[in-house]
Amino acid sequence: MNELPWNQQCQKDKCVLVIGDLILDNYLLGTVNRISPEAPVPVHRIEKKFQLPGGAANVAINCARHKPKVMIAGRVGDDKNGRDLLAQLQTKKIDVSLIKKDKDFTTTTKTRVLTKTQQIVRFDEEHYHGSTLDEAEKIVQEIPWEKVGVIALSDYGKGLLSNVMLKKILSTAKEKGVHCIADPKGADFSKYTDAFLITPNRKEAELALSLEPGSSTRDKIAELFQAKYPTIENAVITLGPEGMLLATSDGEKSYLAADSKDVFDVTGAGDTVVAIFALGILSGTSLVECMKFANAAAGVTITKQGTYAPSENEIVDSMQKVMFKGSQSKVMGLDACIHELSLKPKKKVVFTNGCFDLLHPGHVDYLEAARAMGDFLVIGVNSDESVQRLKGPTRPVQTSESRKRVLAGLASVDFVVEFGADTPLELIKSIKPDVLVKGGDWAIDKIVGGDFVSANGGTVCNIAVTEGHSTTSIVNHVKTNGS
């Protein structure tokens, strides 16, 4: 992967329109090395001051870091903070013509006092003002709809995206065939009806579903969301260190594990996720693929101080590190695999097996589909002797070490374990997977270990084989043509 899809595929005549609460983030960075003689409080010696756009402004900055054109709509006060925020947006070549200056409004400003290792205190200046129907109609009339390819709604609960404003924007966008993404706030997500996608974090989703924090599995959250909010087409729920969950209105679910990183500052990570999805949707990228890019981008953001818009190279590098990090460590013996799985309670384990000699696109499609059925994918790989007994003396083409190494390099694969028997039955009984998968050319009742998995409450299924790809056909072609 050398570049991001929207750099080539975005609609060149369309822009990302960001609408939402504009925030200016002020930072006072310094050190604390004594207590005040006036009161028992730390004395913070300021060494550096800087400002960064926050809220909807940060979403726009994240989009503008890449090639698409960006417009932003919102409001600021007729004050210094408002002017500073507008200047920062204009420096990034963002169209601010839809931003309203309101002399009766105070620009939302968050001032953070930090040392090099932690935030000490935050001061907020804000003026809540809920948008009226007249304001909603005016902003909808002023939007140059012919130029808009996707809308990102950044709701920080400061009043711009009131219920009437959301209803007007979302219904109009639906009429005009423009997808809307919303970063939501509040306990009732029905106000985001007609949104193509919303991106709550786990806490926000649990609040909107009246769930106790941390009381439900991600599958349960997805099911409840799909049942309660059928008028919202898709939801990506960010789960922090657990990754991301995609739930669609037609009942589909996809899960992406997070890449563990040292977290420096989570400020703005949600804004980055919204921006990446906006760029992906503008370029026609699937939501599942968008999740991968958003996960990688947010992984960069949380390692930086303050809000941060990751570059193309940073996102690509982050994705490549996830894909190739520690692939050798995925290859292990059965005992080690069982031990590793025991450290991951309440996780759904998927198992499949095969020779995997001369890996081809059919294998890749199959393993990605298998991995999507759970949290961890364990591959049982036939030993060289086992392959010879099954396929004949001229196979395998590659040794078991080579086959395991190639499988371990796939992002969809979590564990690779070799077995020497003719069938993986004993391996299956030891691992006790929640899901047992084979290719579509296997009848369910013929899948080895299926009875054992079913008896233990698991699922047995097959996955359609990608037509036109097989190891045997590759080997025969080489024999016939010599290349």
N, C-alpha and C positions, 0 to 999 in steps of 0.2 A: 504494500500500500504506500504510494508516494504522494497522494494528495486526497483531499476530501471531495466527496461527490458533487457538492453544490458549486465548486469552483468551475466545473465544466457544464453542469446540467441545469443550473438555475435559469428561470425565465428572465432573459436579459431586459425585457421591457417592464418587468414587475418588481415591486419592492416589498420589503417587510415593513409593516406598519405596527409600531408598538404604541399601545394606549394604556395609561395607568398612572399610578401615584409616583411622582418624581421626588427623589430624595437626594440631598447633598450630604455626603459623609465627610466629616472633619476628623482628622486624627492629630492627637497631641502625643508624640512619642518621646519618651525620656527615661529617667532612672529614678529610683527611690532608694536612698541610703540613710535616711534619718527620720525621726518622728518630730513633728512640730512642737515647739515649746509652748505654743498657744493653746493646743488641744491635742488629745491623743489620736492624731491622724497622720498618715504618711505625707511627707513633703515630696511632691513630684517635680523634678527639675526637667523642664521641657528642653529637648535638644533638637527636635525636628517637627515641623508642621506640614501637613499636606491634605489635599482634598481629593475625593473621588466621587464620581456619580454613583448613586445608589437607586434601589427600587427599579421602576420602569426604565430610568436612565441607564442603569447598568445592563439591563436586557438589550437596550439599543446599542450600547458600546460593544457588548459581546457579539452582536450581529455585524456591526460595522467593522470589526476586526477582520472580517472576511470580505468577499467580493460584492455581495448583493447591496443594492441601494437600500437605505433605511430612512424612514420617516418616524416621527414621534409626536404623539398628542398627549396633552396633559395641562397642568397649570402650575405656575409658580407665583410667588408674591412679587410685588414691585419693590424688591429689597436687594441688598448686596448678595445674599446667599442665592437668590434667584438668578441674578445676573452672572454670578460665578458659575452656576450650574449650566446656564445656557451657553456660556463661553466654552466650557469643556465639551459640550455636545457638538458645537459648531467646529471646534478644532478637529473632531473626528469625521467631519464632513457629513453630519447627520442633519437632515432637513427638519428644522424646528418651527416651521411656519404654522403648525397646528397647535403649538403651545400658547396658552393664554396667560398674560400677565394680569394679575388681580390685585389691585391696591388694598383690598380688604382681606387679603389672604396672606398668611405667613408661610414662606417656603419651608417645607418639612426638612429639618436638619438634625442629624445625629452626630454629636461630638463625642468621640471615644478618647479616653485617656489611657495610654498603654505604656507598659515597659516592654522590653524586648521579648519577654516570655509570656505576658498575660495582660488582659484588659482589667483595669482597676475600677473604672466607673464610666457610665455613659449618660450624657445629657441630651434630652430630646426637646426640640422646638417644633411644634406642629399646631395646625389649626384645622380641625375636622369641619368639612363642609360637604354635605351630601348633595350630589348633582340632582337637579330638577329635570322634569320632562322637557322643558324648554331648552335647557342646556344639552340634553341628550339629542334632541331633534336638530339643534344647531350643529353639533359636532358631526353627526351623521351626514348632514347636508354638505359640510365642508370637506369631507374625505374625498379625495380624487380616486374614486373606486376603480376607474379604468387602469390605474397604475398599481393597484394593490394586489399582491399575489397571496399573502397570508397575513393574518393579524395575530399579534401576541398581546394578550391582556394580562397586565401585571398588577394584581390586586393586593395592596398592602393595607387595606382597610382604612384608608385616609379619607374616603368619601367620594372620590371621582367616579369610581365604578359602583355607583349605587344600583339598586335593583332595576330602576327604570332605565338607567344608562346601559346596563348589561343587556336588558331585554331588547332595547332599540338596536344596539350594535349587533348582537348575535342574530336577531331575526333578519335584519337587513343584509348582513353578510351571507346568511344562508340563502336568501333570495337571489343574491348576486353570485352565488357559487364560490365564495371565498371562505377557506377554512379558518377557524378561530381556535387558538390555543389559549387556555387560561391557567394562570398560576393562582389558585383560589385562596379565599379567606372566609372564615365564618363556619357556622355549624350546619348550614343548609346549602347544599350544592345545587339544589333545583334552580337557583337563580342563574346557573350556567347552562340551562337548557339550550340546545342547538349548538353547543360547542363541539368541535370535532375532537378536541383532546383537552383534558385538564391534567395538571401535574402536582397533586398534593403530596406532602410528605406523610409519613406514617401517622404522626400525631394528628395532622389535619384530617386525614381520611377517617381515623378512628372517631374523632369528634363528630364528623358529618354522618357517621353510622351509629352514633350513640353507644360506642364500645368503650370499655375500660381500657386505658392505655396498656399496651403490651399483652392484652388478654387473648388475642386471636392470632391464628396462623395467617400467613399471607394468602393461602388458598381461600380461607374463610372470608378475609377482607375482600378479595376479588368477587366472590360469589355474592356477598351482601351488597357490594357496590353495584354490581350488574343488576341485581333485583330492585334496588332502591332508586337508581338513577338511569333508567333505560333510555331517557331522552338525551343523555350525554354519550356520544358515540364511542369514545375511548378514554381510558384513564391510565396514566403512568404514575404509579405510586413509588416514590423514592423511599427506600428503607434504610438509609444510612449505611452502616457497615454490612448490612445484609444484601444490598444491591438494589435492583429495580424490578417492579412488577407491572406488566402490561395486561390490562383487562379490557376486553372489547364488549360492545353491547350485544354481540351475537354469541357470547358465552366463551370465547376463546381466551386463554391465558398464556402468557410467556413470562419467563423469569430470567434475569441476568444477575449473576453473582458479582459482588463488588470486588475491586482490586484493593487489597489492604494497603494503606499508606499511612505515613505519619501525618496527622492532622495538625496544621499550624493555625488555621482560621477558617471556619465554615461560612463566614460572611459572603453572601453573593453566590453560593454554589447553586441554589435553586434558580437564580436568574440565568446562570450559565446553561443549566438544563433546558429551560424554556427557549433560550436563544438557539441552541443547537437543534432542538426539535423544529423550530420555525424555519431554520435554514434547510433542514432535511426535507420538510414537507414542501417547501418552495421548489426543491429540486426533484421531487417525485420519489424520494428515498422511502423505503418501507419503514414502519414504526419500529419493527424489531431491529433493523439496522441503525435507526436513529438512536435507539437505546444504547447501542455499543459506543457510538460517537459521544453521546451525552455523558455516559458513564466515564469515558476516558477524559473528557473535557473537565467534568466536575472534579475528577481525581487530580487534575493539575491545579484547579482553583483553590482547593483546600490546603495546598502546600504553600500558598502565598499569603502575604499580609494584606488585609482589607479586600475589597472587591477587586476582581482581576478577570481580564478577558484573555483566555489562552489563545495562542497563535495556532496556525495550521500545523506547523512543525511540532509544536508541543503536543497537540492532540494525536497526531500520527505516531510520534515517539511513544506516547503513553499507551496507545493501543498495541503497538508492537511489543512493548515490554510485557503487557498482559498476555499476549499470545505466546511469547517465547520464554517467559520467566520460569525458570525451574522445570523445564520439560523433562529433563533427565530424572528429576525426583519423583515423577509420576510413575515410573517403572519400579515395581516392588514385588516382594514375595507375598504369598497369601496371608501369613501372620501379620506382616506389617500393614497390609491393606485393611484387615479386620480391625487392627488397633487404630489406624487413622480414622476409620468410619466410626469407631466407638467414641471418638473425641468430638463427633458432630451429631449430637442427639437431635431428634425430631426433624431430621432431614430425609428427604425422599431419595432412595438409591435406585438407580436404573442399571440393569446389567444386560450386556449382550456379548456374544462371542463369535469368533471366526478365525480364519487363517490370515486374512488381510495381507495377502501376497500381492505386490504391485498395486499399491493404493491408487484409486482412480476417483473421478468426480462422484460416481455412484456411492462409493464408500463415504465420502465427505457429506453428501446429502443425507445419507442414512444416519450417520453418527450425530449430525446436528439435530435431526428430528428426534432421535433417541434422547439426547441431552435435554431437549426442551420439555421432556416428560417428567423431569425431576430436578433435584439439586446437585446430584453427583452421578457421573457416568463411569461405570467400571467396565473395562474391556477384558474379557478372557481370551488370550491368544494361544492358539495351538502351537506346541513345540515343533521343532523340525521333524522329529520322528513321527509325531502324530499326523503332521501334514502328509508325510510320505505314505503312511498307511491309508490315508483318506484319498489322496490325489495321485499316488504313483511315485516311482523312484526319481522322476525328473523334477519333482516339486519338493520344497518350495524354491522359487527363484531367488528369494532373499532369505537370509538366516533369520532366526527368531530375534536376535539382537537388533538387526536392522529393522525388522517389522515393528518391534516394540518402540524403537527410537522414533520412527516416523509417526506412529500413532500418538506418542506422547507430545509431539510437536503441534498437534491439533488443539485449538482452543476449546473445542467441545468435549475433550477427553480429560477426565480427572485422575483415573487410576488405570494402570495396565498391569495385568497379572498373567503369567504364562502357566499353562497346564499341559500335562503330558498324556492324559487319558484320551480315549477316542471321543468322549463326550464331556461336557462341562458340569455334569450332574453334581459331583462332589464339591466342585467350586461353588456352585449355586447354593448348595445346602450350607456351606460354611459362611458365605457372604449374606445370605437371606435377603435378597433384594426386594424392594417394594414393587418394582416394575421389571418384568422380563420381556425383552424385545428380540425379535428376529425379522428377517426380510420378508417381504410379501409373498415370496415363493414358498414359504413355510405355512402349512395349515396350523391353526392354533392348537389343535389336539395332537399335533406331531412335534411340538416344540419341547425339546428335552428340558426337564425341570419344571415344566408348566404346572403339573399336578402339585408339586411341592410348594411352589409360590402361591398358587390359588388357595391351597389348604391353609396357608399362613396369612391369608387376607390380602395377598398382593394381586397385582394385575398382570395378565399375560396378553401381549398384543403383537401384531406384525405391522411393518411399515412398507409401503409400496416401494418397489425397486425402481431406480431411475433407468429408463430404457436406454439401450445403446452402449452400456458400459459393463464390462466384466473382465476379470483377470484372465480367464480362459481365452477370450477373444483376443486380448493383447498378446498373449503368449503365441497363439496360432498365427497371428499376423506377423510377428517377428520370425517365426519359423518359415513362413511362406515367402516373406519379402526380404528377410534379412535385416530389417530396420524398423 
